[in-house]
Amino acid sequence: MTIEYIGQAETEFVGKAESMLADYTAMLHRSDARNAEARELLADAEALAAEVRDLDNAEFMATPDEQVRIGAHRALLQSEIDAKSSRVLQLHQETFQEWEAWTARQ
């Protein structure tokens, strides 16, 4: 092996390492963004769940007409909670799949 060949191999190795580090950093940034979105969604879902609990308490003393209205509102809130929860699961799945794909390439 010549010194020129060793220098070239070293340069290629450093280039590959820098590329791998850049890919990994980009993946971490995407993961951080998904986690931030998931935290916001979970906070929103918790606020909606608190509202559902309040409706449950109000329904106990409500008139039959109010109970119907409360039930419809609760169903709407539960639908929103379910949508937010589904999005959180999707975000976590995307992060997991990206991590799996990245590690498989390494």
C-alpha distance (Angstrom), angle and dihedral (degrees) to the residues before:
residue distance angle dihedral
M1 . . .
T2 3.70 . .
I3 3.76 126.3 .
E4 3.80 88.4 -115.4
Y5 3.82 91.1 56.2
I6 3.81 91.9 47.4
G7 3.80 90.8 50.1
Q8 3.80 90.8 49.5
A9 3.81 92.0 49.3
E10 3.79 90.3 48.3
T11 3.80 90.9 50.5
E12 3.81 90.8 49.8
F13 3.79 90.9 48.9
V14 3.80 92.5 49.6
G15 3.80 90.1 47.2
K16 3.80 91.6 51.3
A17 3.80 91.4 46.8
E18 3.80 91.6 50.1
S19 3.80 90.7 48.1
M20 3.81 91.4 49.0
L21 3.80 90.9 48.6
A22 3.81 91.4 49.2
D23 3.83 90.9 50.1
Y24 3.79 91.0 47.7
T25 3.81 92.3 48.2
A26 3.81 91.1 49.5
M27 3.80 90.1 49.4
L28 3.81 90.6 51.3
H29 3.81 91.0 50.6
R30 3.81 90.7 51.8
S31 3.80 89.7 47.6
D32 3.81 90.9 49.8
A33 3.82 90.3 51.1
R34 3.81 91.5 50.1
N35 3.82 91.0 47.2
A36 3.81 91.1 50.4
E37 3.80 90.3 51.1
A38 3.82 90.3 47.3
R39 3.82 91.3 51.5
E40 3.81 90.6 52.0
L41 3.79 91.6 48.0
L42 3.79 91.9 49.0
A43 3.80 91.5 49.6
D44 3.80 89.6 50.5
A45 3.80 91.1 47.8
E46 3.80 91.1 50.0
A47 3.81 90.5 51.9
L48 3.80 89.4 50.5
A49 3.81 90.5 47.7
A50 3.81 89.6 52.9
E51 3.78 88.2 52.6
V52 3.82 89.8 50.6
R53 3.81 89.7 52.0
D54 3.80 89.6 51.2
L55 3.80 89.4 51.0
D56 3.79 90.0 50.5
N57 3.80 89.3 55.6
A58 3.80 93.0 44.9
E59 3.79 92.3 48.2
F60 3.77 91.0 60.0
M61 3.82 91.4 67.2
A62 3.83 98.2 29.4
T63 3.77 128.3 114.4
P64 3.82 117.7 -111.0
D65 3.83 91.0 -99.1
E66 3.80 91.4 49.4
Q67 3.79 89.9 47.6
V68 3.80 90.1 57.1
R69 3.81 90.9 49.2
I70 3.80 91.3 45.8
G71 3.80 91.2 48.7
A72 3.80 91.9 52.4
H73 3.79 91.8 47.8
R74 3.81 91.3 47.2
A75 3.82 90.0 52.2
L76 3.81 90.1 51.8
L77 3.80 91.7 49.3
Q78 3.80 91.8 46.8
S79 3.79 89.4 51.7
E80 3.81 89.8 53.3
I81 3.81 90.8 47.9
D82 3.80 90.6 50.5
A83 3.82 91.7 49.7
K84 3.81 91.8 50.2
S85 3.80 91.6 46.6
S86 3.79 91.2 49.8
R87 3.80 90.8 51.3
V88 3.83 90.5 50.5
L89 3.80 90.1 52.3
Q90 3.80 89.9 48.4
L91 3.81 91.5 51.1
H92 3.81 91.9 50.3
Q93 3.81 90.6 47.3
E94 3.82 90.7 51.3
T95 3.79 90.5 51.5
F96 3.79 91.8 48.6
Q97 3.80 93.1 47.5
E98 3.79 92.0 48.4
W99 3.80 90.5 49.9
E100 3.82 91.2 49.0
A101 3.80 91.6 49.5
W102 3.79 92.5 47.2
T103 3.80 94.1 49.3
A104 3.83 91.0 46.7
R105 3.83 89.6 56.2
Q106 3.80 93.1 51.1
